[in-house]
Amino acid sequence: MKPIKTFRHFLRTWGTVYLTGFLLLSCIKVYYGKAGSDSLLWLLAPAAWWTKALSGLSFEYVPQIGYVNHSCQFIIAASCSGAQFMILSAAMLIFSFTHWMNTRRQGFLWLGVSLGGSYLYTIFINGIRILLSIRVPLYLQKTGFLRALDGRLDSGQVHTIIGTAVFFSSLFPLYAAAEQAARKISVSPPAKSAQSLYPALWYFAVVLGLPFLSLACRNRLQAFIPYALVICMVCVPVLLLQLLPAVIQKAIHKKIHKK
């Protein structure tokens, strides 16, 4: 009975907070799915401004298209808004740490901070991603790298690889900062564990898990395999680099104790 009572207590305390977060994120997801560039200016405009601040490149807004840089032939369109990353990062913060709070009121405050922080963090990271998506393909074309691959990798795939690498790796510092803040707030935070894996689990669940279920329902899993291979090809090396310091530290610790 104890696990059941614990679960009921959890639902009574945090159920309304988690339900509110789920509904808000679902509404944003539905809104993004139907929105064009004109409806996403709250993400596109600051992203274009931040990209300009980083690079000096100017962008002109074209209604129903997005922010255009004519010299680089680059468009910051609705698909470049970073809305998916904002939803993912907000979900990670809300559902990973809300129950660490001491009261339901703190839980709702954490919900608000998670949404606002994810919005600002998305703009910051998306500007960097856009800049890399402009500069890297131009550099690869200039050096002849893409020509050397003989069409096996085009500029669109390069764009996807850059976006995956930037967004995936950006989840780890966000999670670490949120965990540190939550531990300072919580009276009784959980013991530390292999929580560095949690951002990866969130990313794979949303970026691979949801598309897999969607395509499986429509009997289109063949289209999922190339997409999943690209995601894994980028994310696995990043994840290994993320885990490497902990592995080295553990090996050193064992060596010291053996002595």
N, C-alpha and C positions, 0 to 999 in steps of 0.2 A: 504493500500500500504506500510505502514511503515515496517511491519514484512517481506514483500517480499524484500524490499530494504535492510533491515538489513541482511537477509539471503544471498542476492547477494553479499553484501559487505564482509560477512564472507567467502563465497566461493572464491571471488577474492583474499582475503588476505591469507587464510589458506588452500585453496583447494589443491594447489600443494604440500604443506608440508604433509598434511594428505594422499594424494594419494601416495606420495613417501614412507611414512611410511607403508601404507597398502601393497604396492607392495613388499617392502623389507621383511616384516614379512611373506607375502604369499610365497615368494621365499624360505625363511628359513623353513617354514612349509613343503613345497613340498620336499625340499632337505632332511629334517629330515625323512620324510615318506619313502624315498627310500634309505637312508644311512645305512650302517652297522657300526660296531665299528671302522673299519679302517678309515672311513670318518668322524668320530666324535671325533677324538683324541684331537681336539682343546677344547673340553669340558671334555672328559674322563680323559686325562692326568693330567690337573690341579686338577680335582676332586679327583683323586687317590692320588696325591701328598698331597693335603690338608687333606684328610682322614688319611694318614700316619702320617702327622704332628700332628694331633689331638690324634691319638690312638697308634701310634708306630707300627701299623700293616703294613707289607710290601706287595706290590702287584706286580705281574709279568704280563707283557702284553703278551697275546696270540693272534696272528693275527686272525682276523675275529670272535673273541669271546669277548675279552675285558680284563680288568685287573682282575687277579685272585689272591685270597688269599687262599692257599690250606689248611691251618690249620683251618680256619673258614668255608671253603667250600663256599665262597662267590665270586660272579662275578659282577664286575661293567661293565655291558654290555651296548649296545646302548640304551636300554630302561631306563637305569639309568643315562643317560647323563644330564638330567635336561633341555633338549631343549624345552619341552612344557612349563615349568615354565619360561624360559627365554623369550619365545614368549609372554606368558601371561603378565609378568611383564613389558616388553617393550611396549606392546599395551596399558596397563593401564597408563603408564607414558606419552606416546605420545598423546593418544586421550583424556586424562584428563586435560592436562596442556599446550599443545602447543598454544592454543588460548589465554592463559594468557600472552603470550609474547608480547612485545611492537612492534616488527617489524617482517616481514617475515624472515629476516636474523637470528634474534634471534630464530625464530621458527625452522629453519633448524639446528641451533646449539643445541637447546633443543632435537631435533630428534637424533642427533649424540650422545649427552650425555646420552640420554635414552637408546639407544642401547648398548653403552659401559658400562654404569652403570648396566644395567640388566645382561649383560654377567658376570661381576665381582661378582655381588650379587648372581647370580645363582651358581657360583662355591663355594662361601662362604656357602650358605645355603645347597647346595647339599652335600658337605662334611659332614656337621652335620647330614643331613638326612641319608646318607650312614652309618655313624658310629652308629646311633641309630638303623638302620635296621639290623646291625650286632649284637649289644650288647643286645637289648631288647628281640628278639626271643630266644637267648641263655639263657638269665636270666629266661624267662618264662618257658623254657624247664627244666632248672635246678631246679626251684622251684616247678615244677609239675603243673603249672597253666594251660598249654595247655592240659595236660592229664585229668585234672579235668573237663574241658569243654567237654570231650568225643567226640572230633572230630568236634565240632560245630565251632571251629575257628582254622584254620591251619596257618602255618608260612607264607604262601603266603598272606593270608588275613591280618595278622599282619603287613606285609611289606606294604600293601596298606594303612592300617589305619595310620601307621607312616608317610608315604609319604604325605598323604592328610593333616594330622594335621600340619606337619612341613611347607609344601608349603603354605597352606591356611593362617596360622597364620603369616607367614613371609611377606605376602603382606601388612599387616597393618603398620608396621614400615617403610617399603619402601614408601608407599603412604604418610605417615605423613612427612617423610623427604623431599620428592619431593614437597609436598604442601608448606612446609616452605620455601624451596628454590625458588619456583615459586612466592610466595608472596613477597619475597625480590626483585625479578627481576621486577615484574609487576608494572607498574605505577598505574593501577587501578584494583587490584585483586577483584574477586567476594566476596560478603559477606559470612561469615562463615555459614555453614549449617550442615546438618547431613551427612557430607562427609565421616565419618568413615564407613558408609555403602557401599561406592563405591567399595572398594577392594572386598567385598563379592559379590557385583553385578557382577563385572568383572569375578570373579572366577566361579560363578554359570553359567554365560552366556557361558563361554568357556568350562568348565569341564562338565556341564550338558546340556546346551542348544544345543551346536553343536553336541554332540553324539546323543541327542534326535532326532534332525532333520535328521541326517544320518541314524539312525535305523528306523525312521518312513518312510523314503523313500523306505526302503527295507523290510517293514512290519515285523520288528524284535523287536518291542517294549517290548516284554516279557523279552528279555535279558537286557533291560535298567533298569528295576525295581530293581533287586538286587543291581546293580551298584549304582543307585541313592540313595538307602536306606543307603548303607555304607557311601557314601559321606555326606549325610545329618546327619547321626548319629555322624559323627566326627565334621562336620563344625558348626552345630547349637550350641553345647556347647561352642565352641571357640568363636563364634560370640556373644553369651550372655555374656561371660566373657569380651569381648572387649567393649560391651555397658554398662556393669555394673558401671564403674566409672562415666560415664556421667549421668546415672540415679540417682546414689547416690548424685552427685553434684547438680543436679536439685532439688532433694527432700530437700536437706539441704538449698538451696537457697530459696525455697518456704517457708520453715519453718521459716527462718530468717525474711523474708519479712512480714509474718503473725504477727510476734511479733512487 
